[in-house]
Amino acid sequence: MESLRSVFFNKIDRIHSFDIRYSLFDIRYSPFHSFFY
C-alpha cells in the first residue's frame, strides 16, 4: 500500500514538473501561438 502510494505521488510529481516545464515553454513562445491561432 505504501509503495503504491509512493508510486502514485511520484507519478503526480513527474506530471506536475512536466506541466510546469510545458507552461514555461508556452509562455516563452506565446507570440508564436498567438500568431498561429
Protein Blocks (a to p, Z undefined) as FASTA:
>chain_A
ZZmmmmmmmmmmmmmmmmmmmmmmmmmmmmmmmmmZZ
